[in-house]
Amino acid sequence: MTDTLAVPDADLEVDASGLKCPLPILRAKKALAQLHSGQVLKVITTDVHALRDFQAFAKQTGNALEAQVQTEAGATHYLRRR
């Protein structure tokens, strides 16, 4: 979705590698609650459905999906807390 040049600096990182839906989303939701408005959460996932899951999560919650970077192992997602 986005190249690595547009990746924002993360204020908090969650490694959800090896977890299947809905666990990466639940971990992200819990971590976002720890952040202040405008801060960025980085979530590392290996679930093949995570790209779509995080796009839907961002739309439902109003948190901005700043970037999604696909890697060999999965994807990294950057969410800015609303």
VEXMARVO-708042 format. One line per field, with one value per residue (C-alpha): residue in one letter; chain; x, y, z; residue number from 1. Coordinates in steps of 0.05 Angstrom, whole numbers, plus 32768, in hexadecimal, padded with zeros to 4 digits. Layout:
BEGIN
r c(a:...)
c c(A:...)
X c(X:...)
Y c(Y:...)
Z c(Z:...)
k c(NUM:...)
REM end
This chain:
BEGIN
r c(m:t:d:t:l:a:v:p:d:a:d:l:e:v:d:a:s:g:l:k:c:p:l:p:i:l:r:a:k:k:a:l:a:q:l:h:s:g:q:v:l:k:v:i:t:t:d:v:h:a:l:r:d:f:q:a:f:a:k:q:t:g:n:a:l:e:a:q:v:q:t:e:a:g:a:t:h:y:l:r:r:r)
c c(A:A:A:A:A:A:A:A:A:A:A:A:A:A:A:A:A:A:A:A:A:A:A:A:A:A:A:A:A:A:A:A:A:A:A:A:A:A:A:A:A:A:A:A:A:A:A:A:A:A:A:A:A:A:A:A:A:A:A:A:A:A:A:A:A:A:A:A:A:A:A:A:A:A:A:A:A:A:A:A:A:A)
X c(8000:8037:8081:80B2:80C1:807D:8081:8077:80A0:807C:806F:805E:8069:8041:805C:801F:8048:802B:7FE7:7FA8:7F6B:7F4F:7F8C:7FB7:7F7C:7F6E:7FB7:7FB6:7F77:7F95:7FD6:7FB1:7F8E:7FD3:7FE3:7FD0:7FAC:7FDB:800D:801F:801A:8043:8026:804E:8022:802A:7FE0:7FCF:7F8E:7FAE:7FB2:7F66:7F59:7F80:7F60:7F1B:7F31:7F49:7F07:7EDE:7F05:7F18:7F62:7F8C:7FB0:7FEF:8013:8014:8055:8056:8092:80A9:808D:804C:803E:804A:8011:8015:7FD8:7FD2:7FA4:7F69)
Y c(8000:8031:8034:8037:8081:8095:806C:8096:8090:8062:8075:802E:7FEA:7FAA:7F69:7F3E:7F0D:7EC7:7EDE:7ED4:7F02:7F1F:7F20:7F52:7F83:7F78:7F84:7FC4:7FDC:7FD2:7FF5:8030:803C:8049:807F:80C8:80E7:80EE:80BA:807F:8035:8003:7FBD:7F83:7F49:7F08:7EF9:7EF9:7F1E:7F55:7F89:7F88:7F81:7FBF:7FE7:7FD5:7FE2:8028:8039:801F:8041:8083:8077:8089:8051:8077:803F:7FF4:7FD5:7F8D:7F64:7F1D:7F05:7F2E:7F78:7FB3:7FE4:802B:8048:8090:8096:80C4)
Z c(8000:8013:8008:8042:8035:8050:8090:80CE:810E:813F:8188:819A:8178:817D:8161:814F:8125:8125:813C:8113:810E:813A:8169:8142:8141:818B:819C:8172:8193:81D9:81C5:81A5:81E8:8207:81D4:81D1:8196:815B:8172:8143:8150:8128:8123:8105:80EB:80C5:80BB:8070:807D:80A7:806F:8065:80B0:80C1:8089:80A4:80EC:80DA:80B7:80F1:8128:8107:8113:80D5:80B2:80A0:807C:806F:8059:8040:8054:8043:8086:8085:808E:80BA:80C8:80E1:8104:811D:8159:814E)
k c(1:2:3:4:5:6:7:8:9:10:11:12:13:14:15:16:17:18:19:20:21:22:23:24:25:26:27:28:29:30:31:32:33:34:35:36:37:38:39:40:41:42:43:44:45:46:47:48:49:50:51:52:53:54:55:56:57:58:59:60:61:62:63:64:65:66:67:68:69:70:71:72:73:74:75:76:77:78:79:80:81:82)
REM end
